[in-house]
Amino acid sequence: MIIVTGAAGFIGSAFVQKLNNEGFKDLILVDDFSKTEKNKNLENKSYTQKVHRNDFFEWLDNNHKYVQFIFHIGARTDTTEFDVAVFNELNLGYTQKVWKACVKYGLPLVYASSAATYGMGELGYDDSHEIVNRLKPLNPYGESKNDFDKWALQQEQQPYFWAGLKFFNVYGPNEYHKGRMASVIFHAYRQIKESGKMKLFRSHNPEFKDGEQMRDFVYVKDVVKVLYFFLNHRKDSGLYNLGTGKARTFLDLARNTFKAMDIPENIEFIDTPEDIRDKYQYFTEADMSKLRSIGYSEAFYTLEEGIDDYVRNYLQKNTYL
């Protein structure tokens, strides 16, 4: 059996569907299943059992001999949360317990890190282990992810295979429940549907024109392909970026959302709020050479392809992966 934590969440539930598509039905889904909206992500999916995250380690002690892999996707991902204790418990401490259990029981582990570890990108976006200790995340969420990466690299006892995946700006179906933390594409769709126009942040950096701030937007269907790749790869342990390797502008994003919705472009610019202006990232782009070097050869969705699929096949129909 395969364990997926954060299974009711955005990426976790999309991965459960990918596993089902590949013929894997003996799945143990770990999460806090109290949120009705999130649980819609799991409708029509096949699995063996749901286990509450608080009961997971006791369950694993009793059932580890049946487990072949742990995908630890669950995390507190709210970048506006500033209670460090929340992240220490749910991101750092919980993931350390998962790691130690994988060591104890000889299980391979893939866990969710984040591109938020890179902060303002002062050191670039290279997933080399050499720079991890020098990274300066911008918020407690990013710090919690980097703190775990640092801790993992220092461990003498490691799972026989492990990978920490630094997710860049993931978007796609099954993020309906995420509210403010949903992707820009999700919010663009909602905004355009309600008002017929899209508001983008004005640039406060002379090196970038309005709307030409750039991000590496990666479609969730590509993210789960990479997760599945590691299920079968199980070597070359380490940290890996997971983006497309191609930064795109917010203008590109807005224009393609209008196009997919068959609505004429109507884009306005508003000032970036002062409280986030100093820490606003103008450019992120994953260096994907490390993942490519170990044999991952699949092409990634372009922004145009991803938005078109997401809008036409999911957002407009209010359907799930």
N, C-alpha and C positions, 0 to 999 in steps of 0.2 A: 504494500500500500504506500501511497504518496501523501505526505502531509503538506497542506497549504495553509499558512497562517494569514490573517487578514483576508480570509476567503470571501467575506461578504462585501469587501471593499471594491474599489475601482479596478486596480490591476489584478488583485487576487481573484476576483470573480471571472475576469476575462481569461485568466490563466486556467481556471477550472474548466471553462468552455473549450479552451485549446486542448487540454488533456482529454476531455471527453471526445473531441473530434479525432484525436489520435488513438482512441480505443481504450483509454484509461478511465475506469469507473470506480475502482477501489480507492477512493480518496477520503481522507480525514480532513474535514474543514474546521479550522480553528478561528474563532473571532469572539467578539461580544455581540451576540445576536439579538440584542434588545431593541435595535432600531429597525422599525418596520420598513422604512424607505430603503435601507441598505439591503434588506433580505429579498427585495424584488430582484436583485442581481443574481440570485441563486435559483429562481424559478426555472423549471424545465431542465435543470442540470442533474447529472447522475453522480452520486457519492454514497459512501458507506455510512458515515456518521458525522454529526456536528459535535464539536467539543468546545465548551466555553474556554476562553483563554486562561481563566483563573484555575481551571481544572486540568489544563493541558499536561503539565509536568507529571502529575500523578497518573494520568492516562498513559503517558509515554513510558513511565517506569513499568507499568503493567503490560504494555503491548509492543515494546521496542523491537522485539524479535520478528515482528511482522512488517516492520517499516523498511522501505528501501531508500527514501530520500526525504529531506525536509526543505521546503521552500518557505522561508520566513519573510513574507511580504508585509505582514502587519506592522503598523507603526502609527504613532501620533504625528500627523503631517501638517498641522496647522501652523503656518509661519507667523501668524499674528498672536500666537500663545506665548506669553513671556514667563510663565511659571516653570522655572527650570526643574523643579521637583517632578512635574508631570513627565517631562522628557527623560529624566534620570530613571524613572520607574519603567515607563512603557517602551522607550527606545533603547537606552543604554543597558539598564539592569536586566530587562526581560531578554534582550538579545544575547547578553552574556550567559544567561541560564540556558538558552537554546544551544549556543556554541558548546558549552560544557557538557550538555546532554549528548550532543553529536560526537564529541570526543569519547565520552564514556561508553556509548553504545556502537561506535564505529560507523556512524552515519554521515553521508555527504550533505553539505549545506550550501544553499544559495540564499543570500539575504539582500534586502533592499537597503542600499546606501542612497546617496543623493548628490546631484550636482550642486546642491546648496552648500556642500562642503567647500566649494571653490571661492565662496565670498564674492568679492568684486572682480575676481579673475586676475589679481595682481601677478600670480605665478603661472597664468595660462590655464588650460583645461586638459592637461596631460595626466593620465591615470597612473603615472609612475608612483611607486611606493616611496620614492626618495623625498617627495615634497609634502607628504601627508602631515608631518609634524609642524610644517611652516604655514599651513593653510589657515585663513582667518574668516570663518563663516560669519554671516551678518546677523544671525538670530539664533535663539536657543535651539530651534529645530535643527538648523545646519550644524550647530556645535555638537548636538547629541549624536548626529550621524558621523561626524568626523571623530568624535571621542571614541565611538565604537571601532571605527576603522583603525585608529591608532592602537587601541587596546588589542585588536585582533592581530595586528602585525607584530606585536610584542610577545605574543603567546608562544611558549615552547611547545605546549600541547595543542595541536590543531586537528580538526577533522581531516581524514585522509584526503578529502577534496573539499575545498570551499571557494566560493566566489562572492564578492560584494559588488553589487551592480549600482553604479552611480546614474540613476535615472535623471535625464534632463527634463524638458517640458513635455510631459506626456498628456495626450488628449485622446478622446474617443468614447465610444459607448460605455455605459455602466458608471458614468460619473454624475448621474442626475442628483444623487444625494449629497454632493460635496459642498453645496452652497458657495460661499466666497472662495473656497479653495478649488473650485472647478476650473477647468482650463479657460484660457482667453477665448478660444473658439466657441466653447459652450456659452460663455457670456455674450460674445458677439452675436451668436444666433438669437439668443433671447432678446437682446437689445434691438436688433434689427426687426425682429418679428413684432415687438411691441411698439416701436417708434418709427421704423423705416429708416433709421440712421444709426451710425456707430460712432462713439466718442473714443478717441485715442489720446494718450498723454502727449502733450507737447514736449519737444526736446529742450532740455536746459543745459545741454552740452554742445558747444559750438562745433564739435567734430561730427555731429549727427543732425540731419534735418528732421523736422517733425515727422513722426511715424516711421522713421528709418532706424529706430532702435531694433536690435536683432536678438533673436533667441534660436536655440536649436529645438524645434518642435518635433516630437517623435510620436507616431501613431501607436496606440496601444496594441494593435494587431502585430506590429513589429516587435514591441517589447516582449510579448508572450512567445514569439518565435525564438527570441534569444534565450529566454528562460528554458524553453523546451530543448534548445541546442545543448544546454549544460546538463540536462537530465541524462543525455547520452554521451557527453564528452568526458566529464569526471576526471579531468587532469588540468594542469596549468593553473593551479590555485592562485588567487589574488584578486585585486580590485580591477574592475573594468568599467569604462564609460559605457552608457547606453543612451545614445542620441542618434542622429542621422549622420553627423559629421558635416552638416550643411546648415549654417545659420541663415535665417530668413527674417525679413522685416515685418513689423506689425501692420504696415500698409499692405504687404502681400497677403497677410492673414485676413485682413478686413475685406480686401477686394475679392479674394477667393470665396469668402463666406457669402458676400452679396451675389456672386456669380452662381454658386451652388443653389442659392435660394431663388434665383431668377428675379432678383430685385435690383433696380438701378442703384449704383453707388451713391452714398450720401455720408461722407465722413467729416466729422468735426474734431477739432483739437481743443483739449482742455489742459490747464496747468497740472503738472504732477503735484499731488499733495505735498505740502512742505514737510510733513512728518516722515515721509519716506524718500524725499528728494535726494538727501545726502547718500543714501544707500541703494539708490536705484541702479540696476545693472543695464548698461547700454549694449552689451554684447556678450553672448555665451555661445560656444560651439564645441561640441565634443570631439576630441581627437580619438578616432575610432580605429587607429592602426593596431592597437594591442589586441582587440577582439578579432580583427581580420587576420592577424598573424597566427592565431591558433586555429584557424580554419573556418571561421564564420564567413560565408560567402554570399548570403542572401542579399538582394537589393532591398533598400528601404523605400517605403512610400514617399513620394515627393509631397510637399505641402499641398499642392493642387490635388493630387490623387487622394490624400488622406481626408482633406476637408470635404471633397465631393462625396466620398463614400460615407463619411460620418453624417453629413447634413442630409443627404438624400435617402440613405438607408436606415438611419437611426433617429436623428433629431426630429425630422419631419414626420416620422411615423411613431415616435415615442416608443421605440423598441430597444431591446437589449441584446447584447452578444449572448 
